[in-house]
């Protein structure tokens, strides 16, 4: 049985409790845990993104990359290597993601075999939800603090951009748009330019116009400026692109959205 024979007004009850409207089916009301699963799923999704960002920061703070430097309060020393700085906080955030994912899977497993009515198994919903909410709030707090206090090594990032011929795609795009050759041919020409740069031990952005034209005389003077890595980044002007203007637009839109949710 579900519902009541007494003349109550469920709409008033729902309103007093802060709900938009009463549920449609009383049996479903006592046996449904979708609301808890949705909370756990949303937290797991958020923590997945936090984990990916943490993984990036772990790599970026390593000696091999050196793109960022975490503050001392968000890192510890090695137990054996006095020169080493361990990225404890991003590692813990990455680990906490597995914890909240486990809470989601746990409740899904509880619910999957139950009949369409209330069962005592459902008492297992609370511990996982409370734990995930607490973990998420603490994770957001420490993540915000860590990012606010870490140092960005622009010099190291700039050095990394000079490895791997990042502007090769810009050369191919130039040949297609400005010279008018098929992308298949532009791809081949660009590959030859990369080979020349590799033989010289330099990035393609460091090749002179004369060296570029030895590969293909159709390459014009305007391509030299396009091969600069910062110019390459700012050339991505489409909505959501990596240019400085578009990136600032994205930051502004997200800042306004976050403010509207508070």
Secondary structure, 3 states (H helix, E strand, C coil): CCCCCCCCCHHHHHHHCCCCCCCCCHHHHHHCCHHHHHHHHHHHHHHHHHHHHHHHHHHHCCCCCCCEECCHHHCEECCCCCCCEECHHHHHHHHHHHHHHHHHHHHHHHHHCCCCCCCHHHHHHHHHHHHHHHHHHHHHHHHHHHHHHCEECHHHHHHHHCCCCCCHHHHHHHHHHHHCCCHHHHHHHHHHHHHHHHHHCCCHHHCCHHHHHHHCCCCCCCHHHHCCHHHHHHCCCCCCCCCHHHHHHHHHHHHHHHHHHC
